[in-house]
Amino acid sequence: MIEWLEDLPPSKKGIPKDLIDPEGVLREAKQLVMDHLQDNAQLAITGEAITYWPPSKKVIKPKKQYTSTGQKAPKATKGKLQKSEVVRRRRTRCKKCEPCTRSDCGECNFCKDMKKFGGSGRMKQCCKSKQCLSPVLPHNATCLMCNKADQPEPNQLMECSLCWEIIHVPCLHQKYENLNSEGVINEDI
């Protein structure tokens, strides 16, 4: 391996700019290998030569789960998170209203953060003047009860403004048989 590194052209070696004597490092590494070439493997601690990178001792933490409201999901008691707690649904733009068709203003704090306007891109938010007036449910939204999408009739799925659960109206009546009202339907959304 050391000979292979020596044979590489300087442009391919990837030498750090702070390394003063790269040839000296290769010489010392070659000398170290030569000094220990005849070592007895039985005298080593493990008895085996280490020819691979040792495994990392870092503990990999599991990713945090979020609810549809953006808050951390509560820990499940059964050891498995329910589907409604894991799935994080975001509203999508209607692409029909006037703000949806605008271009970025380049002046609000969200635009100033965008990479195309010279920012870091950390906020990952759309322009304030482009915020949709009537956001819609994403195309992959499904009913919490029956796990079906809006196939028979469009716009049959409803979203609760308190718990953010998405459900069909017939499924809601099936779940709560004593429910007399349809709820308050907000036509603006």
N, C-alpha and C positions, 0 to 999 in steps of 0.2 A: 504494500500500500504506500509506503514511504517513497519507493522508487517511482511509483505511478505519479505521486505528487511532484517529485523532482522533474519528471518528464513533461509535465504540463507547461504550456507557455505562461508567462507572467500575467497575461490578461485573463486567463481562466482559473488562476489559483485562488482568487478571492481573498487576497491578503488585506487584513485590516490596516488602515492608514497609520494607526498609532504603533504598530509593530516595527521596531527599529531594525532588527536583523532577522528577516524571515528565513534566510538560508541557514543561519545558526540554529534556529529552532528545529529545522529538518535534520541538521547534523546531529543535534543532541538526541532527538527522537530515534534516529537510526542507531546511535551509540547505545541507547538504553535497550533497544531490542536486541542488539548484538551481545550486550552484557548478560542478558537473561535468556539467551537462546538455549543454553545447555542446562537450565534449571530443572530440577526434578519436580514433576507435577505432584508426586506423593507428599512432598514437603509443604505444599501450599495448603492453606486453611481448608478449602473445599475439595481439593484434589482435581479440580477441573479448571481449564483455562477459560478466562472470561473473553469471549469473542463477540459479545453483544452489549448493547447499552443496558445498564441495570434498570429495572422497572421504576417508575415514578412513585414516590412516597406520598404524593398529594392525594387528599381525599376529594373525590369529585362529588360536589353537592348537587342534588337534583334541582331542576329548574322550578322556579316558583310558578304556581298555577294562578290564574286570574279569572274573576267572574266577568260577566258582560258589562258590569259597571266600571271595570278597571281596578277594582279592589282585590286584595289577596283573597283567594278562595279559602274558606274554612276547611280545616282538616277533617276528613271523613272518618267516621267511627269504625266502619267496616274494613278500613284499609284500602279502599278504592274510591276515587272521587266519582261522584255522579256526573252524568253527561252535562247537565245544566250548569254545574259549577266549573267545569273545565273549558267548555266552548266559549270563546270570547268573540262575540258578534259585534261587528262595527257596522254602522249605517253607511250606505253608499250614496253617492250623489245621484240626483235624478237626471242630470245632464240636459235638462230642458229649461230650467229657470235662468233668469238673466245673470246671477252671480256665477253659475256653473259654466257659462260660456265666456266669461271674462278671462283676461290674461292676468298674470301676477302683477301687483302694483309696484313692487320693488322698494316700498317705503315703510311698510309695517314691520314690527319686530320679527314676525315669522318669516317674511321675505328676506330681511337682513341676515337671518340665520341660515338661509338656504345656500348651498354650495355654488349655485349659478350666479348668486349675487355677492359672492366672496365670503360667506359665513362658514361656520363649522359644520352645519347640517345636523346638529345635535337634537334640536327640538322636533324635527320631522312633522311639522304642521303645515297645513295649506295656508295660503294667503287669506287674511281676514276679509278682504273684499270678494273672495271666491267661495265663502262658506255658503253651502246650499240652503235654500229656504224650505225645501220639502224633501228631506232625506228619506230614502226608501230602505226596506229590509234587503239584505244581500240575497243573491239568487240561490245560495245554498242553505238558507234558513229553513228549518223543519219544525214541525209541531212537537212540543214537549211530550204530549200523550201518545200520539200515533206514529211519530217519527216520519211523517210524510210531508212533502212540500206542497206548494199551491198548485196542484195539477188540475183538479176539476174546474175550479173557478179562481181566477186571479184575485188577489187582494183579500183572500179569505183568512189569511193568517193575521193575528192581532198580537200586539206587544203590550204587556202591562207596564205602566209607567212607574209602578212601585217596586215590583220584584224583577222586572225586565224579562219575564218568561214569555216565550212566543208560543201561541196556541191557536188552534182553530176554534171558532165559536161553538160548533156542535160538540167538540171534545170538551170544551169548558162546561157545557151543560151536562155532559155525561159525567164529568168529574164531580161537579157540584149540582146534584139533582134539585135541590131546594132553591137554586138561584133564580130569582124572578126577573132580573133586569139583564140587559145586554152590556151594561157598564156604560161609561161615558166615552164616546168615540170622538177623538180629536181629528177633525177633517183637515186641519192645517198641516198635519204631518203626513 
